[in-house]
Amino acid sequence: MTNPLTRLQNTRVLAVVRAPSAASALRAADALVSGGITGLEITYSTPDAPAVIRELSARYGDDIYLGAGTVTTSDEAMRAAAAGAQFLVSPGTRRALTTAMKATGLLVITGALTPSELMAAVEYGTDVVKIFPASLGGPAFLKSLRGPFPHVPLMPTGGVTPDNIGAWFDAGAIAVGVGGDLVSAVDLATENYGNIERLAARFISAGVHPHTTEVGA
């Protein structure tokens, strides 16, 4: 079985799905997969998120890398794991929550922005640090973090577009999280799933070239 961290690195793009309904989330997920994106993060801001995860797990199995996002309580972590999530993402980092997330045995990704927050995330045992909101600093900021933290797996989320995705990987990202630039509130509200599929294909086409950053060494 592929190491979870390697699985994330090979997936490269995690689509962050914040949908107004479970049905919308499922249709958006189908569009993303049709466009070539296999990394799906279903956020708890989506109604019935565990049910969505359960359905997608049954529908696609190991053909996708499926997780829960906006995890803020230990109960959410446990319910996502029970539904079939393969990884858990929190927007921030708290010791008790990180411990609860790790107790599920899944890959744990917790959010940080500053060096102090990043150090806390590593101390608490997170597997991957989600740099969020990455749009505040851009690829140059991520590259700066790689200096003092060369072996910490970093995943920027926010501000990643088809035009700059290569710069994020060149700066040292092991994967990227993409929300509104891929699954926008407008496209969801207007049920423009065709545009979501087209954007997914653009992201995959722009980010296909593997980077050479070594992590976890």
SERO-4910 file (N, C-alpha, C, O; in steps of 0.05 Angstrom, whole numbers):
BEGIN
 pado doro    nc1    nc2    nc3   cac1   cac2   cac3    cc1    cc2    cc3    oc1    oc2    oc3
  Met    A     17    -24      0      0      0      0     17     25      0     38     26     14
  Thr    A     10     45    -16     26     69    -18     25     85      8      4     88     21
  Asn    A     48     95     16     51    112     40     32    136     36     32    148     15
  Pro    A     16    143     57     -3    165     55     10    192     45     -2    207     30
  Leu    A     34    197     55     48    222     47     55    221     18     53    241      3
  Thr    A     65    198      9     71    194    -19     46    196    -36     46    207    -58
  Arg    A     24    185    -26     -2    187    -40    -10    216    -44    -19    224    -66
  Leu    A     -7    232    -24    -13    261    -26      5    274    -46     -5    290    -63
  Gln    A     30    268    -45     49    281    -64     44    273    -92     46    289   -111
  Asn    A     35    248    -97     29    239   -124      2    251   -133     -1    255   -157
  Thr    A    -16    256   -115    -42    268   -122    -38    297   -131    -52    306   -150
  Arg    A    -21    311   -118    -12    338   -125    -33    360   -120    -27    380   -107
  Val    A    -58    356   -129    -79    377   -125   -102    366   -109   -114    345   -116
  Leu    A   -108    379    -86   -131    373    -70   -152    394    -76   -148    418    -70
  Ala    A   -175    386    -87   -197    405    -92   -213    408    -66   -223    388    -55
  Val    A   -215    432    -56   -230    438    -32   -259    444    -39   -265    465    -52
  Val    A   -277    426    -32   -305    428    -40   -321    439    -17   -325    426      4
  Arg    A   -331    464    -20   -349    477     -1   -375    482    -15   -378    502    -29
  Ala    A   -394    464    -13   -418    465    -28   -442    472    -11   -442    467     13
  Pro    A   -463    483    -23   -487    491     -8   -505    467     -1   -523    470     16
  Ser    A   -500    444    -13   -516    420     -7   -500    395    -13   -480    396    -27
  Ala    A   -509    373     -1   -495    348     -7   -497    340    -36   -478    331    -48
  Ala    A   -520    345    -48   -524    338    -77   -505    355    -94   -493    344   -113
  Ser    A   -502    380    -88   -484    397   -103   -455    388   -100   -439    388   -119
  Ala    A   -448    380    -76   -420    371    -71   -414    346    -87   -392    343    -98
  Leu    A   -434    328    -89   -430    303   -104   -427    309   -134   -410    297   -148
  Arg    A   -443    328   -144   -441    335   -172   -414    349   -178   -402    344   -199
  Ala    A   -406    366   -160   -380    379   -164   -357    359   -163   -339    361   -179
  Ala    A   -359    339   -145   -338    319   -143   -337    303   -169   -316    297   -179
  Asp    A   -360    296   -180   -361    281   -206   -348    298   -228   -333    287   -244
  Ala    A   -353    324   -228   -341    341   -248   -311    343   -245   -296    342   -265
  Leu    A   -301    344   -220   -273    345   -215   -259    320   -225   -238    321   -237
  Val    A   -270    297   -218   -259    272   -227   -259    270   -257   -239    260   -269
  Ser    A   -280    278   -270   -281    278   -299   -260    296   -311   -250    290   -333
  Gly    A   -253    317   -297   -232    335   -307   -204    326   -300   -185    338   -309
  Gly    A   -202    304   -285   -175    293   -280   -165    297   -252   -143    287   -245
  Ile    A   -179    310   -234   -171    314   -207   -181    292   -189   -205    286   -189
  Thr    A   -163    278   -175   -171    255   -159   -169    261   -129   -176    244   -113
  Gly    A   -158    284   -121   -156    291    -93   -180    309    -86   -183    331    -96
  Leu    A   -197    299    -68   -222    313    -60   -223    317    -30   -221    298    -15
  Glu    A   -225    342    -22   -229    349      6   -257    360     10   -263    382      1
  Ile    A   -274    345     23   -301    353     28   -302    367     55   -297    355     76
  Thr    A   -308    393     55   -307    408     80   -332    404     97   -353    398     87
  Tyr    A   -328    408    123   -351    407    141   -369    431    139   -391    431    152
  Ser    A   -362    450    123   -381    472    117   -401    463     96   -420    478     91
  Thr    A   -398    440     85   -417    428     67   -437    412     83   -429    395    100
  Pro    A   -463    416     80   -483    400     95   -479    370     91   -474    361     68
  Asp    A   -482    355    113   -480    326    111   -454    317    100   -453    298     84
  Ala    A   -432    330    107   -405    323     96   -399    293     99   -389    281     80
  Pro    A   -403    281    122   -396    252    125   -412    235    105   -401    215     94
  Ala    A   -437    242    100   -453    227     80   -442    230     52   -442    211     37
  Val    A   -432    254     46   -420    258     20   -395    241     17   -390    228     -3
  Ile    A   -379    241     38   -354    225     38   -361    196     35   -347    181     19
  Arg    A   -381    186     49   -388    158     47   -397    151     19   -389    130      9
  Glu    A   -413    168      7   -422    162    -21   -399    163    -41   -398    145    -58
  Leu    A   -381    182    -38   -359    184    -57   -340    160    -53   -328    151    -73
  Ser    A   -337    152    -29   -319    129    -23   -331    104    -37   -316     88    -48
  Ala    A   -357    100    -35   -370     77    -48   -369     80    -78   -367     60    -92
  Arg    A   -371    104    -88   -373    109   -117   -346    105   -130   -345     93   -152
  Tyr    A   -325    115   -118   -299    115   -131   -277     97   -119   -258     91   -132
  Gly    A   -281     90    -94   -261     73    -80   -233     85    -81   -230    109    -75
  Asp    A   -213     69    -87   -186     79    -87   -178     94   -112   -155    102   -115
  Asp    A   -197     99   -130   -191    115   -153   -188    145   -146   -178    160   -162
  Ile    A   -197    152   -122   -194    180   -113   -180    180    -86   -179    159    -72
  Tyr    A   -169    203    -79   -157    207    -52   -176    226    -38   -178    249    -45
  Leu    A   -191    216    -19   -214    229     -7   -210    236     22   -201    219     38
  Gly    A   -217    261     29   -214    269     56   -234    289     65   -251    298     50
  Ala    A   -233    296     91   -251    316    103   -235    341    110   -213    339    119
  Gly    A   -247    364    104   -235    389    111   -251    405    131   -273    398    138
  Thr    A   -239    428    140   -251    445    160   -259    428    184   -280    432    196
  Val    A   -241    409    192   -245    393    216   -237    410    240   -214    419    242
  Thr    A   -256    415    258   -250    432    281   -256    419    308   -251    430    329
  Thr    A   -267    394    307   -273    380    332   -265    351    330   -263    341    308
  Ser    A   -260    338    352   -253    310    352   -276    293    341   -271    272    328
  Asp    A   -301    301    347   -324    286    336   -324    287    306   -330    266    293
  Glu    A   -318    310    294   -318    311    265   -296    293    254   -300    281    233
  Ala    A   -273    292    267   -252    275    258   -260    245    258   -255    231    239
  Met    A   -273    237    279   -282    209    282   -304    203    262   -303    181    250
  Arg    A   -323    221    258   -344    216    239   -334    214    210   -344    198    194
  Ala    A   -315    231    203   -303    231    177   -288    204    172   -290    193    150
  Ala    A   -273    195    192   -259    170    189   -278    147    185   -273    129    169
  Ala    A   -300    147    201   -319    126    199   -333    126    172   -342    105    162
  Ala    A   -335    149    159   -348    151    133   -330    143    110   -340    139     88
  Gly    A   -305    139    115   -287    130     94   -266    150     86   -252    146     65
  Ala    A   -262    172    101   -242    192     94   -214    179     96   -209    162    113
  Gln    A   -196    188     79   -169    178     79   -149    198     90   -126    191     97
  Phe    A   -158    223     93   -141    243    106   -160    264    119   -183    266    112
  Leu    A   -149    279    138   -164    299    152   -149    326    151   -124    327    154
  Val    A   -164    347    147   -152    374    144   -166    393    164   -190    395    164
  Ser    A   -150    408    179   -160    428    197   -149    455    188   -126    457    179
  Pro    A   -165    477    189   -155    503    180   -133    514    198   -117    532    190
  Gly    A   -132    505    223   -112    514    242   -100    490    257   -104    467    249
  Thr    A    -84    496    277    -71    475    293    -76    479    322    -69    500    334
  Arg    A    -88    458    335    -92    457    364    -83    430    373    -87    410    360
  Arg    A    -70    429    397    -58    404    406    -79    382    410    -75    360    399
  Ala    A   -100    388    424   -120    367    429   -133    357    403   -138    333    400
  Leu    A   -139    376    385   -151    368    360   -132    351    343   -140    331    332
  Thr    A   -107    359    342    -87    344    327    -85    316    338    -83    297    323
  Thr    A    -84    314    364    -83    287    377   -107    270    369   -103    246    363
  Ala    A   -131    282    369   -155    267    362   -154    259    332   -162    237    325
  Met    A   -144    277    316   -142    271    287   -123    248    283   -128    230    267
  Lys    A   -100    249    297    -80    228    293    -90    201    304    -82    180    294
  Ala    A   -108    201    324   -119    177    335   -135    161    315   -140    137    319
  Thr    A   -144    174    293   -159    160    273   -141    142    255   -150    124    242
  Gly    A   -115    148    256    -96    133    239    -94    143    211    -80    132    194
  Leu    A   -108    166    205   -108    177    178    -85    198    176    -74    207    196
  Leu    A    -79    206    151    -60    227    146    -72    253    158    -96    259    152
  Val    A    -57    268    173    -66    292    186    -53    317    175    -28    319    174
  Ile    A    -69    336    166    -59    361    154    -72    384    171    -96    386    172
  Thr    A    -55    400    184    -65    422    200    -54    449    190    -31    450    180
  Gly    A    -69    470    194    -62    496    183    -43    512    200    -44    511    224
  Ala    A    -27    528    186     -9    547    199     -1    568    179     -4    564    154
  Leu    A      9    591    188     18    612    170     46    622    179     64    625    162
  Thr    A     49    627    205     75    637    215     94    615    222     86    592    226
  Pro    A    120    622    224    139    602    233    132    590    261    136    566    265
  Ser    A    122    606    279    115    596    306     92    576    304     93    555    317
  Glu    A     72    582    287     50    564    284     59    538    271     50    516    278
  Leu    A     78    540    252     88    517    238    103    499    258    101    475    257
  Met    A    119    512    276    134    497    296    115    482    314    120    459    322
  Ala    A     93    495    322     73    482    339     61    458    325     57    437    337
  Ala    A     54    461    299     42    439    284     61    415    284     52    392    288
  Val    A     86    420    279    106    398    279    108    385    307    109    361    310
  Glu    A    108    402    328    110    392    355     86    374    362     89    354    376
  Tyr    A     63    381    353     39    366    359     36    340    342     18    324    348
  Gly    A     53    338    322     54    313    307     38    312    281     32    291    271
  Thr    A     32    336    270     18    336    244     35    323    223     60    325    224
  Asp    A     23    311    203     39    299    182     46    319    160     68    318    149
  Val    A     28    338    154     32    358    133     22    384    144      1    385    157
  Val    A     37    406    139     27    432    148     15    446    124     27    450    103
  Lys    A    -11    454    128    -25    469    107    -19    498    112    -27    510    132
  Ile    A     -5    511     93      1    539     94    -24    554     85    -30    554     61
  Phe    A    -38    568    104    -64    580     97    -68    605    114    -62    606    138
  Pro    A    -78    627    100    -83    629     72    -57    636     57    -45    657     61
  Ala    A    -49    618     39    -23    621     25    -23    645      7     -1    655     -1
  Ser    A    -46    655     -1    -48    678    -19    -35    703     -6    -28    722    -20
  Leu    A    -33    704     20    -21    727     34      8    731     28     19    753     28
  Gly    A     22    708     23     51    711     18     60    701     -9     81    709    -19
  Gly    A     44    684    -22     51    674    -48     74    654    -47     84    647    -26
  Pro    A     82    645    -71    104    625    -72    130    634    -58    144    618    -47
  Ala    A    135    660    -59    160    670    -47    160    665    -17    181    659     -5
  Phe    A    137    668     -5    135    663     24    139    634     30    153    627     50
  Leu    A    127    617     14    131    588     18    160    580     15    171    564     31
  Lys    A    173    592     -4    202    586     -8    218    595     16    237    582     24
  Ser    A    210    617     28    224    627     51    221    608     75    240    604     90
  Leu    A    198    596     78    193    577     99    210    551     95    217    538    115
  Arg    A    215    545     70    231    521     65    259    523     77    272    503     82
  Gly    A    269    548     80    296    552     91    299    540    119    315    521    123
  Pro    A    284    549    139    286    538    166    271    512    170    276    498    189
  Phe    A    254    505    151    238    480    154    241    463    128    221    457    115
  Pro    A    265    454    122    269    440     96    256    413     94    251    404     72
  His    A    251    400    117    240    373    115    211    371    124    201    349    127
  Val    A    198    394    128    170    393    136    153    394    111    156    412     95
  Pro    A    135    374    107    118    375     83     98    398     85     83    401    104
  Leu    A     99    415     64     82    439     64     62    438     41     69    431     18
  Met    A     37    445     47     16    445     26      2    472     27    -15    477     44
  Pro    A      9    491      8     -4    517      7    -33    513     -2    -39    497    -20
  Thr    A    -51    529     10    -79    529      3    -89    558      2    -85    573     21
  Gly    A   -101    565    -20   -110    593    -23    -91    608    -41    -68    610    -36
  Gly    A   -102    618    -63    -85    633    -82    -71    617   -102    -54    627   -117
  Val    A    -77    591   -104    -65    574   -125    -83    574   -150   -107    569   -148
  Thr    A    -71    581   -172    -85    582   -198    -70    566   -219    -47    558   -214
  Pro    A    -83    561   -242    -68    547   -263    -44    562   -272    -24    550   -281
  Asp    A    -44    589   -270    -22    605   -279      2    604   -260     25    608   -269
  Asn    A     -3    599   -234     20    599   -215     25    573   -201     43    571   -184
  Ile    A     10    552   -209     14    526   -195     42    516   -197     53    505   -178
  Gly    A     55    520   -220     83    511   -223    101    526   -204    120    514   -194
  Ala    A     96    552   -199    113    567   -181    111    557   -152    130    557   -137
  Trp    A     87    547   -145     83    536   -118     99    511   -114    112    507    -94
  Phe    A     99    493   -134    115    469   -133    145    475   -133    160    462   -119
  Asp    A    152    494   -149    181    502   -150    190    513   -124    213    511   -116
  Ala    A    171    526   -109    178    537    -83    179    517    -60    188    523    -38
  Gly    A    170    492    -66    173    470    -47    148    457    -37    149    441    -18
  Ala    A    125    463    -49    100    450    -41    101    421    -49    111    414    -70
  Ile    A     91    403    -31     89    375    -38     62    370    -52     59    350    -66
  Ala    A     43    388    -47     17    387    -59      4    414    -55     15    430    -40
  Val    A    -18    419    -69    -32    445    -65    -61    440    -60    -73    421    -70
  Gly    A    -73    457    -44   -102    457    -40   -114    479    -55   -105    502    -54
  Val    A   -136    474    -70   -149    495    -86   -179    495    -81   -192    474    -83
  Gly    A   -189    518    -72   -217    520    -66   -232    536    -87   -240    526   -108
  Gly    A   -237    561    -81   -254    578    -97   -244    583   -125   -259    589   -143
  Asp    A   -218    580   -129   -207    583   -157   -213    559   -174   -208    560   -198
  Leu    A   -223    538   -162   -230    514   -177   -260    507   -175   -273    502   -194
  Val    A   -270    508   -150   -298    502   -145   -310    527   -133   -312    530   -109
  Ser    A   -318    546   -150   -327    572   -141   -356    571   -132   -372    554   -140
  Ala    A   -363    590   -114   -390    592   -104   -409    599   -127   -432    590   -127
  Val    A   -400    614   -146   -417    621   -169   -423    597   -186   -446    593   -193
  Asp    A   -403    581   -192   -408    557   -208   -426    537   -194   -443    524   -206
  Leu    A   -423    535   -168   -441    518   -152   -469    528   -152   -488    513   -155
  Ala    A   -472    555   -148   -499    567   -147   -514    565   -173   -538    561   -174
  Thr    A   -498    566   -195   -511    566   -222   -510    538   -234   -519    533   -257
  Glu    A   -500    519   -219   -498    491   -228   -481    488   -253   -488    473   -271
  Asn    A   -460    504   -255   -443    504   -278   -420    484   -274   -397    491   -271
  Tyr    A   -428    459   -272   -408    438   -267   -390    433   -290   -368    423   -287
  Gly    A   -399    441   -314   -381    439   -337   -357    456   -334   -335    449   -343
  Asn    A   -360    480   -322   -337    498   -318   -318    487   -297   -294    490   -300
  Ile    A   -329    474   -277   -312    461   -257   -295    439   -269   -272    437   -263
  Glu    A   -308    424   -287   -293    403   -301   -271    415   -319   -248    405   -319
  Arg    A   -277    437   -333   -257    450   -350   -234    461   -333   -210    458   -341
  Leu    A   -240    473   -310   -219    484   -293   -202    462   -282   -178    465   -279
  Ala    A   -214    439   -275   -199    417   -264   -179    408   -285   -155    402   -278
  Ala    A   -187    406   -310   -169    398   -331   -146    418   -334   -123    410   -340
  Arg    A   -152    443   -331   -131    464   -333   -111    461   -311    -87    463   -316
  Phe    A   -121    457   -286   -102    453   -264    -84    429   -268    -60    431   -263
  Ile    A    -95    407   -277    -80    383   -281    -59    387   -303    -36    379   -300
  Ser    A    -67    400   -324    -49    405   -347    -26    423   -338     -3    419   -346
  Ala    A    -32    443   -321    -12    462   -313      7    451   -292     29    460   -288
  Gly    A     -2    430   -277     14    421   -254     24    393   -258     31    379   -238
  Val    A     26    383   -283     34    355   -287     64    350   -283     71    328   -277
  His    A     80    370   -286    109    365   -284    117    361   -255    113    379   -239
  Pro    A    129    338   -249    137    333   -221    159    351   -212    177    359   -228
  His    A    158    358   -186    180    374   -175    200    356   -162    195    332   -160
  Thr    A    221    367   -152    243    350   -142    248    355   -112    268    344   -102
  Thr    A    231    370    -98    235    374    -70    232    349    -54    212    334    -57
  Glu    A    251    343    -37    250    319    -20    238    327      7    246    347     19
  Val    A    219    312     17    207    318     42    208    294     60    211    271     51
  Gly    A    207    299     86    206    277    105    232    263    109    233    242    121
  Ala    A    254    275     98    280    261    101    291    265    129    313    256    135
***
